[in-house]
Amino acid sequence: MMTIRKATVLKALQAAIDRVKNASASSCYAQGKAFELKVLARLLSDLRLHRYTLTCTPKAKNHLTFGGAPCRPNGAGHDCIHVRKGTENYEFWVSVQFTTLSYGLGAKGLSPTHSDLHEIDVGLFEPLTGPAYPSLKQVAFAASCKAGAWSKMFAREALGLRRELGLLAEPVTSRATWFVDAVPASPAIPLALFSGDPNCTTYRGSLEKLGLYVHYLKAN
């Protein structure tokens, strides 16, 4: 299968967004998935500005397919975007669950249960192989995506995810310096909360102190 690069990746991603929107314009689920892909497109554009190389090997020619619900990595059925720069090598996946901080602190050798897994809407991971859930150690960046009207509940939910991504600590060098230089967490994984409602911006200042970064992105 042919590998596509940079502008072609973004073009194919925009086509994927349009397909989701057209599939059911009135469906909240469809609009939410379209917003996740729009967030991914925004992040890829940011990475291009930082001179990262973007590539993808689609399952179908110039046609990208992403996970539609919390899932394991599915290299046979879903696409991911490869992100590289120098020795850095990562993959963007959509709607993948990871094993949490609390799971890592628990009894060793036990298979993860529902409470041990959290979904990352748009996540940047170290390269994933096979269908196993990625661990916290493999996460470099995480984004939660909310397309609808802003609710304080979104911030509370994101803070729960923030807690499962690491412990509050003195700011140290971020695992995703292209997004933010330092994160007050260990490990230093930035968590972004993207909302399609501009009212979200009133929460920016205080939440950044906890390593949660709120951004407005127009949904339509």
Backbone as numpy.savetxt, mean C-alpha at the origin, in Angstrom:
# Nx Ny Nz CAx CAy CAz Cx Cy Cz
6.38 -13.55 -21.18 5.53 -12.36 -21.18 6.43 -11.12 -21.18
6.05 -10.12 -21.97 6.88 -8.92 -22.12 6.80 -8.03 -20.89
7.96 -7.51 -20.44 8.01 -6.57 -19.33 7.78 -5.16 -19.84
6.90 -4.43 -19.15 6.63 -3.04 -19.52 7.26 -2.12 -18.48
7.55 -0.87 -18.88 8.31 0.03 -18.04 7.65 1.40 -17.91
7.95 2.09 -16.86 7.62 3.47 -16.53 6.29 3.95 -17.09
6.33 4.76 -18.16 5.11 5.37 -18.68 4.08 4.32 -19.07
4.52 3.19 -19.60 3.60 2.14 -20.01 2.94 1.51 -18.79
3.68 1.38 -17.68 3.10 0.89 -16.43 1.97 1.81 -15.98
2.24 3.12 -15.99 1.23 4.08 -15.54 0.03 4.10 -16.48
0.27 3.95 -17.77 -0.82 3.92 -18.74 -1.70 2.69 -18.51
-1.07 1.54 -18.30 -1.82 0.31 -18.04 -2.56 0.40 -16.72
-1.97 1.08 -15.73 -2.63 1.25 -14.45 -3.86 2.14 -14.59
-3.76 3.22 -15.37 -4.91 4.08 -15.61 -6.03 3.31 -16.30
-5.68 2.43 -17.22 -6.68 1.60 -17.88 -7.37 0.69 -16.87
-6.60 0.16 -15.90 -7.19 -0.68 -14.85 -8.16 0.12 -14.00
-7.80 1.36 -13.68 -8.70 2.24 -12.92 -10.00 2.46 -13.68
-9.89 2.75 -14.96 -11.07 3.00 -15.79 -11.97 1.77 -15.87
-11.36 0.58 -15.96 -12.15 -0.65 -16.03 -12.96 -0.86 -14.76
-12.33 -0.61 -13.61 -13.03 -0.78 -12.34 -14.19 0.21 -12.23
-13.94 1.46 -12.60 -15.00 2.46 -12.53 -16.16 2.12 -13.44
-15.86 1.67 -14.65 -16.91 1.37 -15.62 -17.68 0.11 -15.28
-17.06 -0.79 -14.50 -17.71 -2.05 -14.17 -18.97 -1.83 -13.34
-18.92 -0.88 -12.45 -20.09 -0.60 -11.61 -19.93 0.78 -10.99
-20.35 1.78 -11.74 -20.13 3.16 -11.32 -20.80 3.48 -9.99
-21.88 2.76 -9.66 -22.64 3.05 -8.45 -22.18 2.19 -7.25
-21.25 1.28 -7.47 -20.82 0.37 -6.41 -19.76 1.04 -5.54
-20.02 1.08 -4.22 -19.03 1.64 -3.30 -17.75 0.81 -3.31
-17.91 -0.51 -3.45 -16.75 -1.40 -3.48 -15.88 -1.08 -4.70
-16.52 -0.95 -5.87 -15.77 -0.66 -7.10 -15.07 0.68 -7.00
-15.75 1.68 -6.46 -15.14 2.99 -6.33 -13.98 2.96 -5.36
-14.12 2.13 -4.32 -13.02 2.00 -3.36 -11.80 1.35 -3.99
-12.02 0.31 -4.82 -10.90 -0.34 -5.49 -10.25 0.60 -6.51
-11.07 1.39 -7.20 -10.53 2.36 -8.16 -9.67 3.39 -7.43
-10.09 3.78 -6.23 -9.33 4.76 -5.46 -7.98 4.16 -5.02
-7.97 2.90 -4.64 -6.71 2.25 -4.29 -5.73 2.30 -5.46
-6.22 2.02 -6.66 -5.34 2.05 -7.83 -4.89 3.47 -8.15
-5.76 4.44 -7.87 -5.36 5.84 -8.08 -4.26 6.23 -7.11
-4.37 5.77 -5.87 -3.31 6.00 -4.89 -2.01 5.35 -5.36
-2.09 4.13 -5.86 -0.91 3.45 -6.38 -0.28 4.26 -7.51
-1.09 4.78 -8.42 -0.57 5.60 -9.52 0.15 6.84 -8.99
-0.43 7.47 -7.97 0.20 8.64 -7.35 1.55 8.28 -6.75
1.62 7.17 -6.05 2.88 6.75 -5.43 3.94 6.41 -6.47
3.52 5.77 -7.54 4.47 5.44 -8.61 5.01 6.70 -9.27
4.16 7.70 -9.43 4.61 8.98 -10.00 5.65 9.63 -9.08
5.41 9.55 -7.76 6.38 10.09 -6.80 7.71 9.37 -6.91
7.66 8.06 -7.07 8.88 7.28 -7.17 9.66 7.61 -8.45
8.95 7.86 -9.52 9.62 8.26 -10.77 10.41 9.54 -10.57
9.85 10.47 -9.80 10.54 11.74 -9.54 11.82 11.51 -8.73
11.84 10.43 -7.97 13.03 10.09 -7.18 13.93 9.11 -7.93
13.70 8.97 -9.24 14.56 8.19 -10.13 14.57 6.69 -9.84
13.44 6.19 -9.36 13.29 4.74 -9.25 12.85 4.18 -10.60
13.25 2.96 -10.87 12.83 2.26 -12.08 11.58 1.44 -11.79
10.56 1.59 -12.64 9.30 0.87 -12.47 9.13 -0.11 -13.61
8.85 -1.36 -13.29 8.59 -2.36 -14.32 7.47 -3.29 -13.86
6.87 -3.95 -14.81 5.83 -4.93 -14.53 5.78 -5.93 -15.68
5.53 -7.19 -15.34 5.34 -8.21 -16.35 3.90 -8.69 -16.25
2.98 -8.07 -17.00 1.55 -8.38 -16.84 1.21 -9.81 -17.22
0.18 -10.33 -16.57 -0.32 -11.66 -16.93 -0.97 -11.62 -18.32
-1.54 -10.46 -18.68 -2.10 -10.24 -20.02 -1.43 -8.99 -20.59
-1.25 -8.94 -21.89 -0.51 -7.86 -22.53 -1.08 -6.49 -22.16
-0.25 -5.66 -21.51 -0.60 -4.29 -21.13 -1.93 -4.21 -20.36
-2.26 -5.29 -19.64 -3.52 -5.36 -18.91 -3.20 -5.80 -17.50
-3.34 -4.92 -16.51 -2.94 -5.22 -15.15 -4.13 -5.72 -14.33
-3.88 -6.72 -13.51 -4.91 -7.31 -12.65 -4.39 -7.33 -11.22
-5.18 -6.75 -10.29 -4.76 -6.66 -8.91 -5.75 -7.37 -7.99
-5.30 -7.67 -6.77 -6.14 -8.32 -5.79 -7.34 -7.47 -5.45
-8.49 -8.13 -5.25 -9.72 -7.40 -4.97 -10.22 -7.52 -3.56
-9.54 -8.25 -2.70 -9.95 -8.43 -1.32 -8.71 -8.80 -0.52
-8.79 -8.77 0.82 -7.61 -9.20 1.59 -7.15 -10.58 1.11
-5.89 -10.71 0.79 -5.44 -11.95 0.18 -3.97 -12.18 0.46
-3.51 -13.37 0.11 -2.09 -13.67 0.08 -1.53 -13.14 -1.24
-0.22 -12.99 -1.33 0.36 -12.67 -2.64 0.02 -13.78 -3.64
-0.43 -13.40 -4.81 -0.86 -14.37 -5.81 -0.16 -14.05 -7.12
1.09 -14.49 -7.23 1.87 -14.18 -8.41 1.32 -14.79 -9.68
0.54 -15.88 -9.55 -0.02 -16.52 -10.73 -1.24 -15.78 -11.27
-1.97 -15.09 -10.39 -3.21 -14.46 -10.83 -3.22 -12.94 -10.77
-2.34 -12.36 -9.97 -2.33 -10.91 -9.79 -0.99 -10.32 -10.19
-1.03 -9.07 -10.64 0.20 -8.36 -11.00 0.73 -7.57 -9.82
2.02 -7.31 -9.83 2.64 -6.37 -8.90 3.57 -5.48 -9.71
3.93 -4.35 -9.12 4.83 -3.40 -9.78 6.20 -3.49 -9.11
7.23 -3.74 -9.89 8.59 -3.83 -9.37 9.20 -2.42 -9.31
9.85 -2.15 -8.19 10.43 -0.83 -7.93 11.90 -1.02 -7.58
12.79 -0.41 -8.35 14.22 -0.61 -8.11 14.99 0.70 -8.23
16.04 0.76 -7.40 16.99 1.87 -7.49 18.26 1.44 -6.77
19.35 1.30 -7.50 20.59 0.81 -6.89 20.38 -0.57 -6.28
20.67 -0.69 -4.98 20.50 -1.97 -4.29 19.09 -2.16 -3.76
18.25 -1.14 -3.86 16.86 -1.25 -3.37 16.02 -2.04 -4.37
15.26 -2.97 -3.87 14.44 -3.83 -4.72 13.14 -4.16 -3.98
12.01 -3.63 -4.48 10.73 -3.80 -3.81 9.63 -4.13 -4.82
8.46 -4.45 -4.27 7.28 -4.73 -5.09 6.06 -4.07 -4.47
5.26 -3.40 -5.30 3.96 -2.87 -4.86 2.89 -3.92 -5.09
2.13 -4.24 -4.03 0.99 -5.14 -4.12 -0.25 -4.44 -3.60
-1.40 -4.85 -4.10 -2.68 -4.27 -3.68 -3.45 -5.32 -2.88
-4.00 -4.91 -1.74 -4.88 -5.75 -0.90 -4.21 -7.06 -0.48
-3.06 -6.94 0.16 -2.36 -8.11 0.68 -2.28 -8.00 2.21
-2.52 -9.10 2.88 -2.42 -9.14 4.33 -1.00 -9.50 4.76
-0.58 -9.00 5.93 0.74 -9.32 6.48 0.57 -9.82 7.91
1.58 -10.53 8.40 1.55 -10.97 9.79 2.07 -9.83 10.67
1.31 -9.51 11.70 1.46 -8.28 12.46 2.54 -8.32 13.54
2.76 -7.16 14.13 3.69 -7.05 15.25 3.25 -7.95 16.39
1.97 -7.94 16.73 1.49 -8.75 17.85 1.68 -10.24 17.57
1.53 -10.64 16.31 1.79 -12.04 15.95 3.26 -12.38 16.17
4.15 -11.48 15.77 5.58 -11.71 15.94 5.99 -11.79 17.40
5.23 -11.12 18.29 5.54 -11.13 19.72 4.92 -12.32 20.43
4.05 -13.06 19.72 3.34 -14.17 20.34 4.13 -15.46 20.31
3.41 -16.55 20.57 4.02 -17.88 20.61 4.59 -18.23 19.24
5.77 -18.80 19.23 6.45 -19.12 17.99 5.93 -20.44 17.40
5.93 -20.51 16.07 5.59 -21.74 15.39 4.12 -21.95 15.13
3.27 -21.02 15.57 1.83 -21.15 15.35 1.44 -20.50 14.03
0.52 -21.11 13.31 0.01 -20.50 12.07 -0.82 -19.28 12.42
-0.73 -18.20 11.62 -1.51 -17.00 11.92 -3.01 -17.23 11.79
-3.77 -16.62 12.70 -5.23 -16.65 12.64 -5.71 -15.26 12.22
-7.01 -15.06 12.19 -7.57 -13.79 11.71 -7.00 -12.58 12.44
-6.85 -12.68 13.75 -6.37 -11.53 14.52 -4.89 -11.24 14.30
-4.18 -12.19 13.70 -2.74 -12.03 13.44 -2.45 -11.39 12.09
-3.48 -11.11 11.32 -3.32 -10.61 9.96 -4.04 -9.27 9.80
-3.39 -8.33 9.14 -4.02 -7.06 8.78 -3.78 -6.81 7.30
-4.76 -6.20 6.67 -4.64 -5.89 5.24 -3.97 -4.54 5.03
-3.10 -4.49 4.03 -2.55 -3.23 3.54 -3.16 -2.98 2.17
-3.89 -1.87 2.03 -4.56 -1.58 0.75 -3.55 -1.48 -0.39
-2.52 -0.68 -0.17 -1.43 -0.54 -1.15 -0.12 -0.64 -0.37
0.65 -1.69 -0.62 1.85 -1.92 0.17 3.08 -2.11 -0.67
4.20 -1.59 -0.18 5.50 -1.80 -0.80 6.25 -2.81 0.06
6.61 -3.93 -0.55 7.23 -5.04 0.17 8.58 -5.39 -0.43
9.42 -6.02 0.37 10.56 -6.70 -0.19 10.03 -7.81 -1.09
10.78 -8.23 -2.12 10.24 -9.20 -3.08 9.63 -10.42 -2.40
8.41 -10.74 -2.81 7.66 -11.84 -2.21 7.71 -13.06 -3.12
7.89 -14.20 -2.53 7.90 -15.44 -3.30 6.91 -16.41 -2.67
6.11 -17.04 -3.50 5.14 -18.00 -3.00 3.93 -17.32 -2.39
2.97 -18.13 -1.88 1.71 -17.59 -1.39 1.69 -17.25 0.10
2.83 -17.37 0.78 2.85 -17.12 2.23 2.55 -15.65 2.52
1.87 -15.40 3.64 1.65 -14.02 4.04 2.99 -13.37 4.34
3.24 -12.16 3.84 4.50 -11.49 4.18 4.52 -11.11 5.65
5.71 -11.06 6.21 5.86 -10.66 7.61 6.06 -9.16 7.71
5.94 -8.65 8.91 6.19 -7.24 9.17 7.56 -6.82 8.67
8.55 -7.72 8.77 9.92 -7.40 8.37 10.03 -7.12 6.87
9.06 -7.59 6.09 9.12 -7.42 4.63 8.39 -6.16 4.15
7.76 -5.42 5.06 7.01 -4.23 4.69 7.93 -3.01 4.71
7.90 -2.24 3.61 8.69 -1.01 3.54 7.81 0.24 3.62
6.58 0.13 3.17 5.65 1.26 3.14 4.23 0.70 3.07
3.28 1.38 3.73 1.89 0.92 3.73 0.96 2.11 3.54
-0.13 1.88 2.82 -1.14 2.92 2.62 -2.53 2.34 2.86
-3.33 3.09 3.60 -4.75 2.80 3.77 -5.51 3.81 2.92
-6.54 3.35 2.19 -7.21 4.19 1.20 -8.71 4.28 1.49
-9.22 5.51 1.61 -10.63 5.74 1.92 -11.21 6.72 0.91
-12.08 6.21 0.04 -12.60 7.05 -1.05 -13.79 7.90 -0.62
-14.55 7.48 0.39 -15.81 8.15 0.74 -15.63 9.37 1.62
-16.76 9.87 2.13 -16.74 11.04 3.00 -15.90 10.76 4.24
-15.15 11.77 4.68 -14.23 11.59 5.79 -14.97 11.28 7.08
-14.40 10.38 7.86 -14.92 10.03 9.18 -13.75 9.86 10.13
-13.94 10.32 11.36 -12.90 10.14 12.38 -12.59 8.66 12.58
-13.56 7.82 12.27 -13.37 6.37 12.36 -12.19 5.91 11.51
-11.96 6.57 10.36 -10.85 6.19 9.49 -9.52 6.38 10.22
-9.41 7.48 10.97 -8.17 7.74 11.72 -7.99 6.70 12.82
-9.07 6.36 13.52 -8.97 5.35 14.58 -8.55 4.00 14.00
-9.14 3.65 12.86 -8.80 2.38 12.21 -7.33 2.37 11.79
-6.88 3.47 11.20 -5.49 3.56 10.75 -4.51 3.51 11.92
-4.90 4.07 13.05 -4.03 4.02 14.23 -3.87 2.58 14.72
-4.93 1.76 14.56 -4.81 0.35 14.90 -3.80 -0.34 14.01
-3.84 -0.03 12.71 -2.86 -0.58 11.78 -1.47 -0.06 12.08
-1.40 1.24 12.44 -0.10 1.84 12.80 0.56 1.07 13.94
-0.24 0.68 14.92 0.29 -0.04 16.08 0.83 -1.41 15.69
0.19 -2.05 14.71 0.63 -3.38 14.28 1.80 -3.34 13.31
2.20 -2.14 12.88 3.35 -1.99 11.99 4.63 -1.66 12.74
4.54 -1.37 14.04 5.75 -1.05 14.79 5.45 -0.32 16.07
6.47 -0.23 16.92 6.37 0.45 18.20 6.75 1.92 18.05
6.09 2.79 18.81 6.43 4.20 18.84 7.85 4.37 19.36
8.65 5.18 18.66 10.06 5.35 19.02 10.52 6.73 18.58
11.75 7.06 18.92 12.35 8.29 18.41 12.47 8.19 16.89
12.27 9.30 16.17 12.34 9.23 14.70 13.69 8.69 14.22
13.62 7.75 13.28 14.81 7.19 12.66 14.59 7.17 11.15
15.64 6.90 10.41 15.57 6.92 8.95 14.46 5.99 8.45
13.63 6.53 7.60 12.48 5.82 7.07 12.89 4.67 6.17
12.04 3.63 6.12 12.25 2.55 5.15 11.79 2.98 3.76
11.17 4.15 3.66 10.74 4.69 2.37 11.05 6.18 2.37
12.33 6.52 2.21 12.75 7.92 2.29 12.18 8.76 1.15
11.75 8.11 0.07 11.11 8.85 -1.03 9.76 9.43 -0.58
9.20 8.87 0.49 7.90 9.36 0.99 8.09 10.30 2.17
8.91 9.91 3.13 9.20 10.75 4.30 10.58 10.36 4.80
11.36 11.34 5.27 12.75 11.09 5.64 12.90 10.21 6.88
12.09 10.48 7.91 12.22 9.77 9.18 10.84 9.43 9.72
10.76 8.34 10.47 9.48 7.87 11.02 9.66 7.58 12.51
8.74 8.05 13.37 8.85 7.79 14.81 8.33 6.40 15.18
8.91 5.37 14.60 8.46 4.01 14.84 9.60 3.04 14.61
9.51 1.89 15.23 10.48 0.81 15.04 9.72 -0.49 14.78
9.86 -1.05 13.55 10.64 -0.56 12.41 10.05 0.71 11.81
10.87 1.43 11.07 10.50 2.76 10.57 9.70 2.67 9.27
8.51 2.10 9.37 7.64 1.92 8.21 6.63 3.07 8.17
6.63 3.91 7.14 5.61 4.96 7.06 4.24 4.35 6.74
3.20 4.85 7.41 1.83 4.48 7.10 1.11 5.73 6.61
0.62 5.70 5.37 -0.12 6.82 4.79 -1.61 6.50 4.81
-2.40 7.49 5.16 -3.86 7.39 5.08 -4.32 8.35 3.99
-4.72 7.80 2.84 -5.19 8.61 1.73 -6.72 8.67 1.76
-7.24 9.88 1.64 -8.68 10.09 1.65 -9.10 10.92 0.44
-10.29 10.61 -0.08 -10.84 11.39 -1.19 -11.63 12.60 -0.72
-11.60 12.89 0.58 -12.33 14.01 1.17 -11.33 15.01 1.75
-11.34 16.27 1.31 -10.36 17.24 1.80 -10.45 17.51 3.30
-11.56 17.13 3.95 -11.68 17.33 5.39 -10.66 16.52 6.18
-10.05 15.53 5.53 -9.05 14.70 6.21 -7.84 15.52 6.65
-7.57 16.63 5.96 -6.33 17.39 6.21 -6.29 18.00 7.61
-7.43 18.12 8.28 -7.45 18.67 9.64 -6.76 17.74 10.63
-6.49 16.48 10.22 -5.87 15.51 11.11 -4.37 15.35 10.86
-3.82 16.10 9.94 -2.44 15.88 9.53 -1.43 16.02 10.66
-1.45 17.16 11.33 -0.37 17.50 12.26 -0.16 16.51 13.38
-1.19 16.24 14.17 -1.02 15.40 15.36 -0.69 13.95 15.01
-1.30 13.42 13.96 -1.08 12.02 13.63 0.33 11.76 13.10
0.95 12.77 12.49 2.32 12.59 12.01 3.29 12.29 13.15
2.96 12.76 14.35 3.80 12.49 15.52 3.82 11.00 15.86
2.84 10.26 15.32 2.76 8.82 15.56 3.16 8.00 14.34
3.63 8.69 13.29 4.05 7.98 12.08 2.90 7.64 11.16
1.79 8.39 11.27 0.64 8.22 10.38 0.48 9.51 9.59
0.55 9.41 8.26 0.60 10.57 7.40 -0.68 10.64 6.56
-1.47 11.69 6.79 -2.78 11.83 6.14 -2.63 12.69 4.90
-3.16 12.19 3.77 -3.07 12.92 2.51 -4.43 12.93 1.81
-4.75 14.07 1.24 -5.95 14.19 0.41 -5.59 13.90 -1.03
-6.40 13.06 -1.68 -6.25 12.77 -3.10 -7.64 12.73 -3.70
-7.92 13.63 -4.62 -9.25 13.70 -5.21 -9.63 12.36 -5.81
-10.80 11.86 -5.43 -11.21 10.51 -5.81 -11.64 10.42 -7.27
-12.24 11.48 -7.82 -12.76 11.42 -9.20 -12.06 12.45 -10.08
